Amino acid sequence: MKFMRNTEHGDDSFDDDPMSSVGNLFDIALVFIVALLFALMATFGKEFFEGKTAAKVDSSGKIEIITRQGREVKSLKQSDEKSEGRGVRLGTAYRLEDGTTIYVPEE
């Protein structure tokens, strides 16, 4: 029984080393990061798997619209062909000084 008792440290079982809790902080940080990743995927995960649309303008000024629906990707390019037909005016597009284009619907 003499070997089972630790008499060097006395009755105080509290560890006075302030660096002993740093290892626990690392574990808590890892758990927090994993929980944050799960929360972000739950919030924004749908957008990665659903369809997306992007538009880009090449150096010649032509617009290309790229749409993704699941695994299918479609690209629509602006052509120089003229079209005819009847229709209704939907609104007006304006190009701002910084180069962005905005659309104002008719009321």
Residue pairs with C-beta under 8 A, 6 or more apart in sequence:
49 70
51 67
51 68
51 69
51 70
52 67
52 68
53 65
53 66
53 67
53 68
54 65
54 66
54 67
55 63
55 64
55 65
55 66
56 63
56 64
56 66
57 63
57 64
58 64
62 77
62 78
63 77
63 78
64 75
64 76
64 77
64 78
65 75
65 76
66 73
66 74
66 75
66 76
67 73
67 74
67 76
68 74
89 106
90 105
90 106
91 103
91 104
91 105
91 106
92 103
92 104
92 106
93 101
93 102
93 103
93 104
94 101
94 102
94 104
95 101
96 102
